[in-house]
Amino acid sequence: MSFKHFVRDSWLTASYYTGLSQLYQALRGRKRGIVCYHNVLPISTLPPFDTYNVDATAAVFDKQLAFLKKHFRVLPIQELDNSDKPGFFLTVDDGMRNNHEILAPILAQHDLTALFAVCPAMIDGELPHIWRDHLFLLFHQANDIKWLPDGITHSYTGVNALTRAIKKYVYQHQIADVYGLVREICEKNDWLYAPYTDDPLRYQFMDWDQVRDLHNLGHRIAAHTMTHRVLRFLSADEKRYELAESKKQIENQLNSAVDTLVYPYGSMAEIDQATVNMAEEVGYQTALMNVQQHSLQKPAFTHPRFAFPPIADSPHLHGIVSGYKFLFRVA
């Protein structure tokens, strides 16, 4: 732990146990918010190669839900559209199999509901994995790497570092056909372009029966685009396809209206005003981002969210939810 993080954690702990952060919450703290989750896994510790730090163990997730219920008001997800009601909501991105088999049963134990954002093309098996996960899996299991895109060397320490280098390359070059890039990496390294099945809970997607089951249990289903590409890099026609077709396919599968979009990645690096405008144009009523501050218009289509680190530390979690942690940005 760095000295800055030590100072931050000590400050949050002291503030929590002296009641200072609770006082802040009562007077000026966040009264409404949306929490973002991804994967909840039935393991005791997360593996060393946690692709983008979006995983939590089942035990930690259970403790985080208990914490939220104790200190804050967690609302049923069906009330997400009621913007005047104070409270907090739970959302889950990407639609991995653990969402149905592990995460949802823990929600049920706490009598909570959530919004699950899914990508129809992934559910239908049109693509093996979300591209960044696929890269991670390829590099993690590769014995030899013969080719990488221009400017990327083999000198990165660890699989995560190399995966993030490719992500940086995608963003620098604004690559729309990111799955074409993954195929090229496979072809030039003589790797099979196919799903990896070693960890199905983490890297395989729910099927439509599981998605319908979540819907029938009272959860909400949202569109997460068709293929989880970076919307900002796409042409207008590609944006329309990703947004409109995902909405249409989920509605057909559920026989129910889908009016909520969760932007993949969710920051200003991936979302521009043209994307926000397109979301409204194709019929969504609400869209969620992953940032607290931005310069985009249309508040209904730019709702902020925040995520928890994979910890169950009450002072730290309280600081995040209340906003107290961000008063002085020690980290």
C-alpha positions, 0 to 999 in steps of 0.5 A: 500500500502506498503512503497516500492510500494509507493516509486515505484509509486511515482518514476514512476509518477515523471519520467513520468510527467517530461519526464524521462521515455519517454526519456528512451523509446526513447533511450533504451526502449523496441521497440517490445513486446507482451501484455498478457490478459485473461478476460475483464468483464463488471463490475465496480470493480473486485470481491474480489475473483479474482482467479489469478489477470488476470481479468480487467474491461471493462473500464480499458481495454478500457483505457489501449488500448487508452494508448497503441495507444497514446504512442506506436505502436500497430501492427495488429496481422497478423504481429506477425511473422515479427520479424524485425518490431518494435511495440506491439501486443495483445494476450488473453489466455484461450478462455473464453466467455467474450473474444468474447462478451466483449473484442473483441468488445472493440478491434473493437472500437479501430480498433485493432486485437489480438491473442486468445489462446484456448483449444479445450477440454474446448470448447467441454465441456470435462472438466468443467473448467480449474483446478485452476478455478474449485478449486476456484469455489468449495472452494468459494461455499463450506459450509464445507470442509471435505478432502484436500490433505495431508499437506494442512489444513483448516487454510488458510484465504480466498478462494484465499489462499486455491486455491493457496495452492492446486496449490503449492501442484500440483507443489511440487508433479509434478502432471500430472493428475491434473483433477483427483485431482480435481475429487478426491477432489469433491468425498471425499467432496461429491461435484458435479463435474460439471460446475458452471454457475453463471458467464458464461462470466468469467468461461465458454468458447467460443463455436466454432462458436464464435472462428470462428467469431473471426477468420473471423474478422481478429484476429488470433487463437492459440493453448493453448494445449488441457486441460491447464495442466502443460506441464513440468509434462507430459510424452512425449506422453502426451506432444505430445497429448496436443500440436499436438491434439490441433493444429489439432482440431483448424485447422479442426474447422477453416479450416485454418492453426494454427502455433502459440502455447501459453504455459499455465502459460508460465514460467520456472516452467511449460516449459522445453526444451523437451516441446519447442522441442516438439512444434517445432516437431509437426509443430508450427512455433511460441510459446509464454511464459509469462516471459522476461528472461529464459534459454531455446533455440529456440528463435522462440518458446520462445517469451516473453510476459508481462501483465498489472495489472488491472489499468489505471494509465499512469505512471505505464503502461508506465513504464511496456511497456518501461521497465523503471519500471524494472530498479531498481526493487523497488518492 
